[in-house]
Each structure stands twice: as structure tokens, then as C-alpha cells.
Amino acid sequence: MSTKPRTFSFEFFPPKTAESIAKLRTTRQQLAQFKPEFFSVTFGAGGTTREGTLATVLEIRNEGHAAAPHLSCIGSTRENIRAILNEYKSHGIRHIVALRGDLPSGMGEAGEFRYANELVAFIRAEHGDHFHIEVAAYPEFHPQARSAEDDLNNFVRKVQAGANSAMTQYFFNADAYFRFVDEVQARGVDIPIVPGIMPISNFGQLCRFSDMCGAEVPRWLRLRMQSYYDDTASIRALGLDVVTELCDRLLTGGAPGLHFYTLNQAGIVSTIWQRLGL
């Protein structure tokens, strides 16, 4: 694990309506009081939220906070990615979350980039050390990986291509995270790998997300949540307990920080933060 100060960050998706833009501004104000290292902003499949991503990043920076746009490469071309990188650089952006991303619905071709390590290598070739490059990690392994060994090797390739740090897909099994870190460190990886944390608010939505992205929701947690039916207070209370305990175990075990998937909401994240005494 890294001996550097712990890094805490919050992730948003670009809002699309005037109402959601205003709501996100309120969310940011609430979360900014925790002085995160940065806010990150997601990038839709095939660049579908490109303008919204940049606009949100620039607004966050104008408020005096550090912000990092996501950049996914699947379904894109080198020229398109080059244009986006140049645009980011022209605005003084120096931190990027580089991802393979999902192929847009209806698009049959992967484009000129197939894997995230190719995107990382391209960024380094085009811009040297200008950008701090963040990449994704999958403690429970990417759902499209051919094997666990392949997925570990894929992550190592991203680091060898020039990644500075990583944030993980969310998970609820701390042992999976610690084992993943041990295994990639045994392969020579020494960058910080920050756990991604998904607060539990809507359990049905969480299960749908998890089925798509390969994150395991423990059977006992599914059954307990299902037993509450529409008792939202009990669902929220158990979710807070589970995620707070997970965060505490990760930090106690030496994780170099936490990255919260906020879903553009501040309430549950703020409660977890306060419970942890951060």
C-alpha cells in the first residue's frame, strides 16, 4: 500500500436538464465541505456526454475545486481522442480517468482502441507527462475478462503503459480488494489503488447495476434487503451499516483512500463520511 496521504474523491455524471444541473450544484456544495482531492465526471459510451462532461468539469474548477474528466476510448478513433485531449489540455486540465468504456448501443465495431492500456499509451505518446492518468481496477475481475489471470495482466499492462493511479469498480467484499492489490503488487505494480465505494440507497437499482458490471452483492445482503420489502428506512439503515463497515475495514487495512460513486447525491455519502470520522 502507498505511504502517501490518503486520497478521497467523489464521482458525478453530467446532468442533462436545468433541474439536474441545479441539483448537482447543491450536491457539490455539500460534498465540497469534506475537501476531497478531486471530483471526477463520467463520460458516456462513445463520447455521448462529451460536452456535458467538459462543461461540468469546468464549472467545478471555476468553483475552486480540482476536477478530472473521464475519457473512454471504445468505439472512437485516434483523431477523435486526440481532439478531446487537446481540448482538455487547452483548458488546463491535467488529470484524466482513462477507461476502455462500453461500446455504444447499436455500434458493432470497437473503433481504433480495443483496450484501456492502448488509450493510456496514446495519451503518453501525445502529451508526455502532462496528464495524471487514473485507470480502473476490478477486484472481482472484469465481467468480460477471459480469466482472472488475464484480468490481472490487463491491469498490469495499463500501469506499464503509464498509469499513475487507479480506482476500483465498487465491491462489498474487502478481501477481494486486498487480494487484488497483493496480486498486482507481486507483479511489480506500485501505484495507489483506491477502492471505489457505492453507497446503498435504492437496492433494486444497485442489483441491476451489479448484474451488468460484475460486482458481487453478497447473498446474505440480497436476502436481508429483500426481507424488508418496501421498508425504505430499514434498507437505508442496513446499507449505511454495511458500507460504513466496509470503508472502515479498507482504511484500517491500509487502502490509500476512497472514491465514492455518488450518483449525484450527497446525503448518504455525507452520513458515511461523518460516521467514519474523516
N, C-alpha and C positions, 0 to 999 in steps of 0.2 A: 504494500500500500504506500501511497505517496505521503511524505512527511510535510508537505506544504500545507498552508492554511486550508481549511475545508471550503468548498465551493457550493453555494446554494443558488439555484436558478428556478425560474418559472416559465412555463411554456404556454403560448396562446395560439389560436388560429385566427386568421384575418377576418374581421367582421364584414358583413356584406350589406347591412342596412343601417340607416341613420340611428335607429334604436339600438342595434347591437354595437355600433361604434361608441355611442354614449355609455352603454353598459360596460364595455371593456375599459373605458377611461376610468370609471368608478372602481372597477376591479383592480386596475393598475395602482390607483391611489391607495387602496387598502393594502396591497401587497408590497408597494414600494417602501412602506414604513419598516419592513424587515431588512432593507438594504441588501437585496440579492446581488450576486456578482453580475448577473445579466438576466434579461428576458429574452426568450427565443420566440420566433414566429414561424409557423409551419408554411409549407409550400405545396400547393395542390398537385395532384397527379398530372404530369406533363406540363407543369407550369401554369395550371389553370387559375391559380391565385397570385401569379407573379406580381401584378400591380398592387394588389391588396397587401401582399407580404411586405413589399418595399415601403408602401405608404405607412403601414403600422410600425415598422422598424424606425422610420424617420420621425414619426410622431413620438415614439418612446424616447428616442435620442434627444429630441427637442425639449422633452420634459426633464432632461438631465440624467437619464439612466442609460446604461450600456444595453445594447440590443444586438442579437445575432439572427440573421435570416437563415432559414433552412433553404437548401438547394438540392433538388432531386434531379437525376440525370436520365432516368429510364424514359424512352420514347422521345429523346431530344437529340439534337445534333451538336457537334463541337462548336459550330458557328453561333448557335443559339446560346449555349452555355458561356461561350466567350463574351457575347454581348451582355449577358447578365452579370458576369464577373466584372467587366469593365464599368458597368453601371454602378454596381456596389462600390467599387473602388473609387469612382468619381465622387461618391457621397461620403467618402472617408470611412466606410465600413471595413473593419479589419478582423471580424470574427464570423465564421460561416459554419453551419451544421451541414455537412456534406453527406448525402444519402443516395442510395440507389432509387428508392421510391417505388410506387406501384404503377404498373402500366395502365394508362387511362382506359376506361371502358370503351370497347369497340376498336381499340388500336391493336393491330396484330403484330406489329414489329417493335422490337426493343429500342430501335434507334442506334446511334453510334456508340453508346455506352451500355455495357451489359451489367457491370458491377461497380460498386461504390469505390473500390480501390482504383479503378480507371479514372473516375472523377477526381479523386484526391491527387493522383499523379498528374492529371491535366492541370489542375489548379496550381500545383507546384511548378510545372513546366512554364505556365503562362505568367505567374506572378511571384515566383520565388517564395520568400518568407513573409510576404505582405500580410497574408491571412493566417489567423489562428484557425486551424481546421479541427472541428469536432466531428466525430463519426458515431455510428450506432453500434451497440453491442447487444447480444442476445443470450443472456444467461441460461435460458431454457431452449436455446437454439432457434434459428430462423425456420419458419414453417416450410420454406421451400428448399432448405438445405438437404442434400442427399444423405448426409450423416452428421453426427455430432463432430466427428473428426474434421470433416470438410468445413463445417461452420467455424470451428476454431481456426483452421488455416486461413479461411476467408478474412477473419478479423485480423490475423497477423499480417496479411497482405495489405490491408488498409493502413496499418501502422507503419509498415515498411515503406509504403508509398508516400508517407509524410504526415499522417495524422498526429495532432498534438495532444488530444484528449478524447474521451469517449463518454457517452451517456447511454444507459441501457434501456431496452424495452422494459415496461413495468412487469413486475412479478410479485408473488406473495410468499415465495419460499426463499428465505435469506441464504440457506445452504447452497442453493443453485448459484447465487451471485458469488459467494465466497469460493466455491469450487471453480467457477468460470475464471475468476481472477487468478487463482492459483495455477490453473492450467495454461493460461496465456502468458503468465509471468515465467513459467517453466520453458516457454518457447521464446523468451527474450523480450517480451513486451514490458515496458516500464512507464507507460503513460498513465495518468489518472483515469480511472473508470468509475464514473459517478452513477449510482443507482437511479433509475427512473421510478418515480412513485406516482401511482394512480389512486387518488382518494376515492372512496366508495360513496356515491350519492344515489345513483339510480342503478340498482343491482342488475336488473334485466338488461339495461344498456351495457353495463360492464361485461356481462356474459357474452353478449353479441360481439363486442369489441374483441374479447379474449378468444372467441372461437375463430375470428378472422385472422388475428395476428399471432396465434400460437401461444399466448400467455396462459399458464395453467391456473385456474381457480380451484383451490383445494375442495375436494368432495365434501368435507365436513362443513366448509363455509357455504357452499351452494345449498346443502340440505338445511343448515340453520337459517339462512336467509329465506329459503322457500317456506319454512315453517312460520315465518312472520306474515306471509301473505301481503296485505296492504298496510301493515303497521309500519308506516314510514319512520316513526320515531325510533322504534326498535332496530330497524335496518340501519338508520343513520348512526345510532349508538354503537352497534356492533362493528360497523365499518370504521368508525373512528378508533375504537379499541384495537382492531386488527392492524390498521395501517400505522397507528402511532407506535404500537409494539414493534412492528417491522422496522420502522425508521430508527427506533431506539437501538434495536439489535444491530442494525447495519452500522450506525455511527459508533457504537461501543466496540464493534468488531474491526473498526479501522477504515470504513468507507470514507473516501475523500470528499464527501458532501452528499447532497440530494438534489435531484432535478424533478420538480413537480409538474405533472400534466394537469393543468388547472381546468381545462375545458372552459376557459374564460370566466371562471367563478372563483371568488375569493373566500367565501365563508368557511368551507370545510378545511381548506388549506391553512387558513389563519388559525383555526382551532387546533389542528395538528401541530403547527409551529409553536403555539403557546403551550401546549401540553408537553412538548419536548424541551421547553425552556431555552430555546435557541436565541 
